[in-house]
């Protein structure tokens, strides 16, 4: 699992690589939550361009970060998911978050 977080004026971009499963989702959540609490961004961008696999833990990761961002007055978007991950997001009803 790879996680590279970059900070802009009003956004955080988290470039995630590898598989998102129960173990990696927990690690990503801990790191992202800390960065969100420090930066208080208006937008969190989850870049899935290098995500090879995502299960229901990844869906939970996205939903939890969406709630956290809403609690600080921000939003969330998922960028560049693979076709398989895009399908999973659509089945989970999260297609509105995908750009």
C-alpha positions in Angstrom: 0.0 0.0 0.0 1.3 3.4 -1.0 -0.1 6.7 0.3 1.2 10.1 -0.8 -0.6 13.1 0.6 -0.1 16.6 -0.9 -1.6 19.7 0.5 -2.8 22.7 -1.4 -4.3 26.0 -0.3 -7.8 24.5 0.4 -7.4 20.9 -0.5 -5.7 17.6 0.3 -4.9 15.1 -2.4 -4.3 11.5 -1.3 -2.7 9.4 -4.0 -3.3 5.8 -3.0 -1.5 2.8 -4.6 -1.9 -0.9 -4.3 -4.7 -2.8 -2.7 -7.3 -1.3 -0.4 -8.4 -4.1 2.0 -9.2 -4.2 5.8 -5.6 -3.7 6.9 -4.6 -1.0 4.5 -7.9 0.9 4.8 -7.2 1.2 8.5 -3.7 2.6 7.9 -5.0 5.0 5.3 -7.8 6.2 7.6 -5.4 7.0 10.4 -3.1 9.0 8.3 -5.8 10.8 6.4 -7.8 11.7 9.5 -4.7 13.3 11.1 -4.0 15.3 8.0 -7.6 16.4 7.7 -7.7 17.5 11.3 -4.5 19.5 10.8 -5.3 21.1 7.4 -9.0 21.5 7.6 -9.3 21.4 3.8 -12.4 22.3 1.9 -11.9 19.4 -0.5 -10.3 15.9 -0.1 -9.3 14.3 -3.4 -8.7 10.6 -3.3 -6.6 9.6 -6.3 -7.3 6.0 -7.1 -5.3 5.9 -10.3 -2.8 3.3 -8.8 -5.3 1.3 -6.8 -5.3 -2.3 -8.0 -8.0 -3.8 -5.8 -10.7 -2.4 -3.5 -13.1 -4.3 -1.3 -15.9 -3.2 1.1 -13.2 -1.8 3.4 -12.4 0.8 0.7 -16.0 1.7 0.5 -16.1 2.2 4.2 -12.9 4.3 4.0 -14.5 6.6 1.4 -17.8 7.0 3.3 -16.0 7.7 6.6 -13.8 10.4 5.0 -16.9 11.9 3.3 -18.6 12.2 6.7 -15.5 13.7 8.2 -15.1 16.2 5.4 -18.8 17.2 5.7 -18.3 17.7 9.5 -15.6 20.2 8.7 -17.6 21.9 6.0 -15.8 20.3 3.1 -16.3 17.8 0.3 -14.7 14.7 -1.2 -14.1 13.4 -4.7 -12.6 10.1 -6.0 -10.4 10.6 -9.0 -9.2 8.1 -11.7 -10.6 4.8 -10.4 -9.9 1.7 -12.6 -12.9 0.3 -14.4 -13.3 -2.4 -11.7 -13.1 0.0 -8.9 -15.5 2.4 -10.7 -18.0 -0.4 -11.0 -17.7 -1.2 -7.3 -18.3 2.5 -6.5 -21.3 2.6 -8.7 -22.8 -0.6 -7.1 -22.3 1.0 -3.7 -24.1 4.1 -4.8 -21.0 6.3 -4.7 -20.8 7.2 -8.4 -21.6 10.9 -7.6 -18.2 11.1 -5.9 -16.2 9.9 -8.9 -14.6 12.4 -11.3 
